[in-house]
Amino acid sequence: MIRIAIVGGGISGLTAAFTLEEQRRAGAVEYILYESSPRFGGVLRTERIHGCIVEAGPDSFITEKPWAADLCRTIDLGDKLIGSNDADRKTYILVRGRLIPMPDGLMFMVPTKILSTGLSPLFSWSTKLRMAQELFHSPRAAQTDESVASLVERHYGAEMVGRLADPLLSGIYGGEAASLSIRAVLPRFAEMERTHGSLGRAMLAARKKVSQPASTSVLPIFTSLKNGMQQLVETLLPRLNSAALVTGTLAHSVKPEAGGWTVAMGSKSEHFDAVILAVPTHAAAELLVTSSPALSAELAAIRYGSSITVALGYDRDVRQSLPPGFGFLVPRSEGKRLLAATFVHNKFPYRAPEDRALLRCFFAGSNAESIWQLSDDAIIAVVRNELQQILGLRAVPLFARVYKWKSAMAQYGVGHLERLDRIERLRQQLPKLALAGNGYRGIGVPDCIRSGSEAVKQILSL
Ligand SMILES: Cc1cc2nc3c(=O)[nH]c(=O)nc-3n(C[C@H](O)[C@H](O)[C@H](O)COP(=O)(O)OP(=O)(O)OC[C@H]3O[C@@H](n4cnc5c(N)ncnc54)[C@H](O)[C@@H]3O)c2cc1C
């Protein structure tokens, strides 16, 4: 019987526990999952307020990455999966105080429809000219990693970075295009440049390859759960060994001993054959600081950003007055603190009654830090003031909630993949240890789920 400690009860740690369940029932494995906070789920948290389903953390996951939806189906949540209302998909960018819709055919930030991009007021004529010239770029194999901003600027110029690349990445990573690694964050772009030169031509070629017969149904871009993301946690928990789930217990060190690991929490410690650290890398770094200072230093060097989401519920009049679409992004040059706002009632079904509007506003990085110390009421005042400037929205919300997430979003800096190689070499020098979570190969929920189940495979095959 192998005894395994899992540290961290977010979706990564819970998936690791679930992956171990079959073997536990067969008597081959025993596990204990330690979570420092009073609840499981980590940043997955949903509240029901005034009939609205309010997501404090992630609101969905991208459909293209299958691991989250696969897990949902495995635990009988298949019929609760919902897709984004892509027919109503429209995202605006704030440019000089005006909301401009992103033109049709922009794939992430790569233009694939010449006419709609050419007519869009989102870009200046010089950027449009760059887009046309970009189609003639020759293949180029970069020797080293670089920032997303540097690659995008080479193809489309600085305006594309400021107006699109940076706001899009802020919305996902809470990070800045100038510091995020192209190889870790958008590996497809680096590959397209290597094979095609032009990102535009590469995108068109890829689209041609996957173009389906008209009868095939198109998958939604985002998937979520009818009752919110926390439904995933609530459905997983009863499928785990309740006696092995420990909340309110902060692990403070893990040390290799007698071929296994001693996990220390408070004044107690317990011995295990293997350990899975399913926590942010800064927490893993602290746990390993005495057992492997080198590994700890590499883990600590992966930067994390803080973020704040603010949910605002309004009545029918506001719902009718808002522009159609999924919401808007705010480039940093606009001088606002808000980075993005989602019109949740439009983006997903079942999130708000017909007579309610639900807005989700997002702050990250230095924008979040600049308001971190304020009271919830003061943060709500900042949000309302900026929504008034951007949308002309003066109405008093029916409810407002602020959720703060300290150092929860990993920022994959330039050189991240090389760092992961060094981490892997150092990890292999230790007894059975696996690392899972959002600090490594993807920060989204599907990647975290994959990382939790891969951590188990790694431990069991050692
Ligand atoms: C505001 C926000 C919005 C997001 N939106 C999306 C989205 O829409 N779609 C998407 O796919 N992804 C989104 N993400 C990213 C995604 O939700 C996270 O990367 C993912 O859920 C992280 O899961 P995790 O289990 O690895 O980490 P966490 O959820 O951070 O869980 C780690 C757990 O470990 C515990 N812990 C830490 N240290 C210790 C210790 N020493 N001992 C015991 N326990 C410890 C913590 O209390 C926590 O519960 C979002 C993230 C945030 C913060």
PDBQT file of the ligand as one rigid body, heavy atoms in Angstrom, charges set to zero:
ROOT
HETATM    1  C1  LIG A 501      -9.996  35.584 -10.783  1.00  0.00    +0.000 C 
HETATM    2  C2  LIG A 501      -9.595  34.393 -11.613  1.00  0.00    +0.000 A 
HETATM    3  C3  LIG A 501     -10.284  34.128 -12.792  1.00  0.00    +0.000 A 
HETATM    4  C4  LIG A 501      -9.938  33.020 -13.556  1.00  0.00    +0.000 A 
HETATM    5  N1  LIG A 501     -10.664  32.747 -14.680  1.00  0.00    +0.000 NA
HETATM    6  C5  LIG A 501     -10.446  31.592 -15.340  1.00  0.00    +0.000 A 
HETATM    7  C6  LIG A 501     -11.340  31.186 -16.370  1.00  0.00    +0.000 A 
HETATM    8  O1  LIG A 501     -12.333  31.854 -16.658  1.00  0.00    +0.000 OA
HETATM    9  N2  LIG A 501     -11.071  30.012 -17.010  1.00  0.00    +0.000 N 
HETATM   10  C7  LIG A 501     -10.023  29.222 -16.664  1.00  0.00    +0.000 A 
HETATM   11  O2  LIG A 501      -9.836  28.142 -17.262  1.00  0.00    +0.000 OA
HETATM   12  N3  LIG A 501      -9.161  29.566 -15.672  1.00  0.00    +0.000 NA
HETATM   13  C8  LIG A 501      -9.367  30.721 -14.995  1.00  0.00    +0.000 A 
HETATM   14  N4  LIG A 501      -8.548  31.065 -13.959  1.00  0.00    +0.000 N 
HETATM   15  C9  LIG A 501      -7.401  30.205 -13.648  1.00  0.00    +0.000 C 
HETATM   16  C10 LIG A 501      -7.796  28.936 -12.907  1.00  0.00    +0.000 C 
HETATM   17  O3  LIG A 501      -9.016  29.105 -12.238  1.00  0.00    +0.000 OA
HETATM   18  C11 LIG A 501      -6.742  28.540 -11.872  1.00  0.00    +0.000 C 
HETATM   19  O4  LIG A 501      -5.464  28.536 -12.464  1.00  0.00    +0.000 OA
HETATM   20  C12 LIG A 501      -6.996  27.153 -11.292  1.00  0.00    +0.000 C 
HETATM   21  O5  LIG A 501      -8.317  27.018 -10.802  1.00  0.00    +0.000 OA
HETATM   22  C13 LIG A 501      -5.974  26.886 -10.197  1.00  0.00    +0.000 C 
HETATM   23  O6  LIG A 501      -6.264  25.669  -9.542  1.00  0.00    +0.000 OA
HETATM   24  P1  LIG A 501      -5.205  25.042  -8.529  1.00  0.00    +0.000 P 
HETATM   25  O7  LIG A 501      -5.861  23.929  -7.838  1.00  0.00    +0.000 OA
HETATM   26  O8  LIG A 501      -3.954  24.738  -9.264  1.00  0.00    +0.000 OA
HETATM   27  O9  LIG A 501      -4.844  26.226  -7.539  1.00  0.00    +0.000 OA
HETATM   28  P2  LIG A 501      -5.734  26.969  -6.458  1.00  0.00    +0.000 P 
HETATM   29  O10 LIG A 501      -7.150  27.076  -6.890  1.00  0.00    +0.000 OA
HETATM   30  O11 LIG A 501      -4.984  28.214  -6.135  1.00  0.00    +0.000 OA
HETATM   31  O12 LIG A 501      -5.705  25.979  -5.220  1.00  0.00    +0.000 OA
HETATM   32  C14 LIG A 501      -4.561  25.779  -4.437  1.00  0.00    +0.000 C 
HETATM   33  C15 LIG A 501      -5.042  25.429  -3.042  1.00  0.00    +0.000 C 
HETATM   34  O13 LIG A 501      -3.905  25.120  -2.249  1.00  0.00    +0.000 OA
HETATM   35  C16 LIG A 501      -4.117  25.618  -0.947  1.00  0.00    +0.000 C 
HETATM   36  N5  LIG A 501      -2.806  25.769  -0.332  1.00  0.00    +0.000 N 
HETATM   37  C17 LIG A 501      -1.810  26.621  -0.672  1.00  0.00    +0.000 A 
HETATM   38  N6  LIG A 501      -0.736  26.429   0.101  1.00  0.00    +0.000 NA
HETATM   39  C18 LIG A 501      -1.040  25.421   0.935  1.00  0.00    +0.000 A 
HETATM   40  C19 LIG A 501      -0.312  24.752   1.961  1.00  0.00    +0.000 A 
HETATM   41  N7  LIG A 501       0.937  25.088   2.266  1.00  0.00    +0.000 N 
HETATM   42  N8  LIG A 501      -0.941  23.742   2.653  1.00  0.00    +0.000 NA
HETATM   43  C20 LIG A 501      -2.216  23.389   2.353  1.00  0.00    +0.000 A 
HETATM   44  N9  LIG A 501      -2.941  23.993   1.381  1.00  0.00    +0.000 NA
HETATM   45  C21 LIG A 501      -2.351  24.991   0.680  1.00  0.00    +0.000 A 
HETATM   46  C22 LIG A 501      -4.873  26.925  -1.178  1.00  0.00    +0.000 C 
HETATM   47  O14 LIG A 501      -5.602  27.297  -0.030  1.00  0.00    +0.000 OA
HETATM   48  C23 LIG A 501      -5.770  26.565  -2.361  1.00  0.00    +0.000 C 
HETATM   49  O15 LIG A 501      -7.040  26.121  -1.950  1.00  0.00    +0.000 OA
HETATM   50  C24 LIG A 501      -8.875  32.173 -13.161  1.00  0.00    +0.000 A 
HETATM   51  C25 LIG A 501      -8.158  32.451 -11.979  1.00  0.00    +0.000 A 
HETATM   52  C26 LIG A 501      -8.526  33.542 -11.203  1.00  0.00    +0.000 A 
HETATM   53  C27 LIG A 501      -7.788  33.815  -9.915  1.00  0.00    +0.000 C 
ENDROOT
TORSDOF 0
